Amino acid sequence: MQKYDFPSYDMHKTAHDMFLLDLEYAMRPWKESGDMKKIINFIFKTPEWIVLHVNTVDAPTANYLASKMQED
């Protein structure tokens, strides 16, 4: 993305960073006390996030990069 100057790079990276922060937040109670409620909730919500992210962020990114790569 950076090589081809993808205009929404920062937004795309932020989406991934937020996902990882949510995972860290969900894991904390499980690691500290064995409470699995937040991690289970996170696991159940993850497939929905992935589908939404792929359809709304990754697909446009892939299209942009494919067009830029063809120009090379």
N, C-alpha and C positions, 0 to 999 in steps of 0.2 A: 504494500500500500504506500509506503513512504517512497519507494523507488519510482513509482509512477504518480507521485504527488496526488494521491486520492484526497479529494476535497473534504470528505467526512471522516478522515482518519481519526481525529480526536474524539468524535462522537462514538465511533466504532470501538476504539480502545477503551473509552469510558464505560461502555456497556459491558465489556468483558471484565474490567476492573470491578465494577459494581457487583457482577455475578460472583466474583471471587470473594469480595467483602461479605456478601450475603452468606456464602458458604462458611466462611470463617466465623461469622456471628452465629450461625446455626450449630456449628461444631463445638463452640465454647462450652455450653452447659453439659454436653455429652462427655467431653474430655474431663471437665472439672468434677462432675457429680454423677455421671452416668445417665442423666436425664436426656432421653432421646426424642422428646416431643418436637423440638425445633428442627433437628436434623431430619426426622421423618417427614415433617411438613415440607422442608426444603426439597427432599427427594421426590415427593409427590408433585411439587410445582415445577421441577426442573424440565420434564419433557415439554410442557407447555411453553416455557421460556425458550427452549431450544428451537421448537418449531416456529415460534413467532420471530425469533432472532434470525434464523436462517431465511425465512420468507421476506422479512422487511429490511434486513441489514446485510446479510451475507450475499443474497442473490444480486441485489444492485451492485454490491462491491465486486462480485465476480464478473458481472457484465462490464463494468467500468474497466477492470483490469484486463479482461479479455480483449476489449477494443484497443486499449493502450498497447498491449503486447503485440497485437497484429500490426500496429504502426511501426514497431521496431524492426 
